Amino acid sequence: MPRLNTYEHLLSINTGFDLIRNALRALGRGTLFDRKELVRFESWSEETRSSINSYLTGVIESAETDAAGRLYRRRLARERKDETATP
């Protein structure tokens, strides 16, 4: 099962991409940089963010599903044991 810091890292990654998007937009409001180029970079960063999130959440989902299955099997075994132990 993923630990809390896994979720914290996922949050940090998304926060970082928010900072990138905000910084690119702020730079685009000036006249020094080509706005179209900055929009292209923003698009790439959004694509990368989405790909990272897709991969990480897929792995997290698999781990959480495995953990849920193990916990469910343990609970069933415990309940069956309790039922047979009660006269």
N, C-alpha and C positions, 0 to 999 in steps of 0.2 A: 504494500500500500504506500503511495507517495507520502512523503513527510511534508509538514507545513512549509518548510523552506522551498520545496518544489513549487508550491503555489505562490510563494513570495517572489521567487525568481521569475515566474510567468508574469506576475504583476509588474516587476521591475522592467522586464523586456517591453511590455506594452507602454509603460510610463516613458521609457526611453524613446520609443517610436513616436509618442505624442510630443515629446520635446523636439524631436527631429522635424516633425510636420509643422509645429508652431514656429520653429526657427526658420525653416525654408519659406514659410508664408511671410514672416516678418522681413526676411531679406528681399522677397519679391515686391514688397511695397516701396522699396528704394529704386533708384535709377541705375545703380552700378551693375547689377546682375540681370542677365536675360531671363525674364519671367517665364518664358516657355521652357527654358532649360531647367529652372527650379521646379516647375510643375512636373516635368518628366522625372526628376529625382524624387519628388514627393510620391509620384505614382509607383516608382520602383520600391521605395521604402515601404509603401502600403502593401505591395505585393509580397515583399519579404516578410513583413510582420504577419500577414495572413498565412503564409506558408509555415512560418515558425509556430504560430498558434495551432494550426491544423496538426502538425506533427506532434507537438508536445501534448495537446489535449487528447490526441488519439492514443498515445502511450499511456497517459494518465488514466483514460477511460478503461483501457485494457487492464491496467494494474488494479484499479478500483473494482472492476467487475470480478477479477480473480479473488480479491480480498473479500468481496461480498459473498461469493460462492463458498469460500472456506468458512467464513463466519456462519453462514446459513447451515452448512453441513455440521459444524460443531454444535450449533443450537439444536438441531434435530436430534443428534446423537445424545445430547444432554437430556432433552425432553423424553426420549425413548428410555433412557436409563432411569430417569425419575419415575416414569410410569411403571416400569417393571419392578422397581424397588419398593413401590407403595403396595401394601397388601390389599 
